[in-house]
Amino acid sequence: MKTLNMSLIEDETFEKQDYTKNRLPKGDYEYCTFLNCNFSEGFLSEIKFLECKFIDCNLSATNITGTSFQDVTFQDCKLLGLRFDMVNPFGFAVGFKNCQLNHASFYQLELKKTRFINSKLKQVDFNTSDLRASIFDGCDLSQANFENSNLEKSDFRKAINYTIHPEQNKIKGAKFSLEGVVGLLASYGVEVEI
């Protein structure tokens, strides 16, 4: 373990840990991997994660108020109801692959170039978010909320079940599949047969 002081933890792997009762110690975690850990309904507030990976972890309903996620990836994780809108926005950069993010909130966050891959994003709050050039590849966006969001140059070609109101969002240069155009017209009460 490379520890320079009590608050800096580098290049550590945390495996099969249960942080639901005993919280992860506050500090700066850099280049760490969290593998099959349970943080559900626990506390990660005021912790800094830099270039860390969360793999097969449960972070559902975890308190992440003031937490810093800089270049952090989540793979095969449960992140149900997570309030990303409460994190420290400085340097916020995340990516998701094969994750469950249902009921999460990204309200007013800058999410430029964020990659959402094969993830469930049902009833997620993206209102007033900056999602420019983000990718939603293989994602289910059922009842996800997009209002006053910047979706310019975002890629929705392989996403399903989204409803986006063109006049309530910036969508210039965004990419949609022919089947997905239905999600742009739903607010007009138009029926489209493909």
C-alpha positions as CSV (number, residue, x, y, z in Angstrom):
1,M,0.0,0.0,0.0
2,K,1.4,3.3,-1.1
3,T,0.3,5.8,1.6
4,L,1.9,9.2,1.7
5,N,-0.2,10.4,4.6
6,M,-3.4,9.4,6.4
7,S,-5.6,11.1,3.8
8,L,-4.0,10.0,0.5
9,I,-4.6,6.4,-0.6
10,E,-3.1,5.4,-4.0
11,D,-3.1,2.3,-6.2
12,E,-5.2,0.2,-3.7
13,T,-7.7,-2.5,-4.5
14,F,-10.7,-2.8,-2.2
15,E,-12.4,-6.1,-2.7
16,K,-15.7,-7.5,-1.3
17,Q,-15.9,-4.8,1.4
18,D,-19.2,-3.9,3.1
19,Y,-19.3,-0.2,3.8
20,T,-23.0,-0.1,4.7
21,K,-22.3,0.1,8.4
22,N,-18.6,1.1,8.6
23,R,-18.0,3.9,6.2
24,L,-15.0,4.2,3.9
25,P,-12.5,6.5,5.7
26,K,-12.5,10.0,4.4
27,G,-9.5,10.9,2.2
28,D,-8.2,11.2,-1.4
29,Y,-8.4,7.9,-3.3
30,E,-6.3,8.0,-6.4
31,Y,-6.0,5.2,-9.0
32,C,-7.9,2.8,-6.7
33,T,-10.2,0.0,-7.7
34,F,-13.3,-1.0,-5.7
35,L,-14.4,-4.5,-6.7
36,N,-17.7,-6.1,-5.5
37,C,-18.1,-3.6,-2.6
38,N,-21.3,-2.6,-1.0
39,F,-21.9,1.1,-0.2
40,S,-25.7,0.9,-0.3
41,E,-27.3,3.6,1.7
42,G,-23.9,4.4,3.2
43,F,-21.8,7.5,3.2
44,L,-19.2,8.6,0.7
45,S,-19.7,12.3,1.4
46,E,-16.7,14.7,1.1
47,I,-14.4,12.0,-0.3
48,K,-12.2,12.6,-3.4
49,F,-11.9,9.9,-6.1
50,L,-9.4,10.5,-8.9
51,E,-9.1,8.0,-11.7
52,C,-10.7,5.3,-9.7
53,K,-12.8,2.3,-10.9
54,F,-15.9,0.9,-9.3
55,I,-16.6,-2.6,-10.6
56,D,-19.6,-4.7,-9.6
57,C,-20.4,-2.4,-6.7
58,N,-23.7,-1.4,-5.1
59,L,-23.9,2.4,-4.4
60,S,-27.7,2.6,-4.4
61,A,-29.0,5.6,-2.3
62,T,-25.4,6.3,-1.0
63,N,-24.8,9.8,0.3
64,I,-22.3,11.4,-2.1
65,T,-22.8,15.1,-1.0
66,G,-19.7,17.0,-1.7
67,T,-17.9,14.0,-3.1
68,S,-15.4,14.5,-5.9
69,F,-15.5,12.1,-8.9
70,Q,-12.7,13.0,-11.4
71,D,-12.2,10.5,-14.2
72,V,-14.1,7.8,-12.4
73,T,-15.6,4.8,-14.2
74,F,-18.4,2.6,-13.0
75,Q,-18.9,-0.9,-14.5
76,D,-21.6,-3.4,-13.7
77,C,-22.7,-1.3,-10.7
78,K,-26.0,-0.6,-9.1
79,L,-26.4,3.2,-8.6
80,L,-30.1,3.4,-8.0
81,G,-31.4,6.8,-6.8
82,L,-27.9,8.2,-6.6
83,R,-27.8,12.1,-6.3
84,F,-25.0,13.0,-8.6
85,D,-26.4,16.6,-8.5
86,M,-25.1,16.8,-4.9
87,V,-21.4,16.1,-5.7
88,N,-18.6,18.5,-5.9
89,P,-18.9,19.7,-9.6
90,F,-15.2,20.7,-9.9
91,G,-13.5,18.3,-12.4
92,F,-16.6,16.0,-12.4
93,A,-16.0,13.3,-15.0
94,V,-17.6,9.9,-15.0
95,G,-18.4,7.0,-17.3
96,F,-20.8,4.1,-17.0
97,K,-20.9,0.6,-18.5
98,N,-23.5,-2.0,-17.8
99,C,-24.9,0.0,-14.9
100,Q,-28.3,0.4,-13.3
101,L,-28.9,4.2,-12.8
102,N,-32.6,4.2,-12.4
103,H,-34.0,7.2,-10.5
104,A,-30.5,8.9,-10.4
105,S,-30.2,12.7,-10.7
106,F,-27.7,14.6,-12.8
107,Y,-29.6,17.8,-12.4
108,Q,-27.6,20.9,-13.6
109,L,-24.4,18.9,-14.0
110,E,-21.8,19.4,-16.7
111,L,-21.5,15.9,-18.3
112,K,-19.8,16.8,-21.6
113,K,-18.5,13.7,-23.5
114,T,-19.9,11.3,-20.8
115,R,-20.2,7.7,-22.0
116,F,-23.3,5.8,-20.9
117,I,-22.9,2.2,-22.3
118,N,-25.5,-0.6,-22.0
119,S,-27.0,1.0,-18.9
120,K,-30.5,1.4,-17.5
121,L,-31.4,5.1,-17.1
122,K,-35.1,4.9,-16.3
123,Q,-36.6,8.0,-14.7
124,V,-33.2,9.7,-14.5
125,D,-33.2,13.5,-14.1
126,F,-31.0,15.1,-16.8
127,N,-32.9,18.5,-16.5
128,T,-30.7,21.5,-17.2
129,S,-27.6,19.3,-17.7
130,D,-24.9,19.9,-20.2
131,L,-24.6,16.6,-22.1
132,R,-22.8,17.9,-25.2
133,A,-21.2,15.1,-27.2
134,S,-22.2,12.4,-24.8
135,I,-22.9,8.9,-25.9
136,F,-26.0,6.8,-24.9
137,D,-25.1,3.4,-26.5
138,G,-27.5,0.6,-25.7
139,C,-29.2,2.6,-22.9
140,D,-32.8,2.4,-21.8
141,L,-34.0,6.0,-21.1
142,S,-37.7,5.2,-20.2
143,Q,-39.2,8.3,-18.6
144,A,-35.8,10.0,-18.3
145,N,-36.3,13.8,-18.0
146,F,-34.6,16.1,-20.4
147,E,-35.7,19.8,-20.0
148,N,-33.5,22.8,-20.8
149,S,-30.7,20.3,-21.4
150,N,-27.8,20.8,-23.9
151,L,-27.8,17.6,-26.0
152,E,-25.8,19.1,-28.9
153,K,-23.7,16.5,-30.8
154,S,-24.9,13.7,-28.4
155,D,-25.4,10.2,-29.8
156,F,-28.8,8.6,-29.1
157,R,-28.7,6.2,-32.2
158,K,-28.5,3.1,-30.0
159,A,-30.6,4.3,-27.1
160,I,-34.2,3.3,-26.6
161,N,-37.4,4.6,-25.0
162,Y,-36.4,8.2,-24.7
163,T,-38.7,11.2,-25.1
164,I,-37.0,14.5,-25.8
165,H,-38.9,17.7,-26.5
166,P,-36.9,19.5,-29.3
167,E,-38.1,23.0,-28.3
168,Q,-37.2,22.5,-24.7
169,N,-33.6,21.3,-25.3
170,K,-30.6,22.2,-27.5
171,I,-30.3,19.3,-29.9
172,K,-28.3,20.7,-32.8
173,G,-26.0,18.0,-34.2
174,A,-27.4,15.3,-32.0
175,K,-27.6,11.9,-33.6
176,F,-30.8,9.8,-33.6
177,S,-31.8,6.5,-35.4
178,L,-34.8,6.5,-37.6
179,E,-36.7,4.4,-35.0
180,G,-35.7,6.9,-32.3
181,V,-37.3,9.9,-34.1
182,V,-40.5,8.7,-32.5
183,G,-39.1,9.8,-29.2
184,L,-38.7,13.3,-30.6
185,L,-42.2,13.5,-31.9
186,A,-44.0,11.9,-28.9
187,S,-44.7,15.3,-27.3
188,Y,-46.7,16.4,-30.4
189,G,-49.1,13.4,-30.2
190,V,-47.9,12.2,-33.6
191,E,-48.1,8.5,-34.5
192,V,-45.2,7.3,-36.6
193,E,-45.2,3.8,-38.3
194,I,-41.8,2.4,-39.2
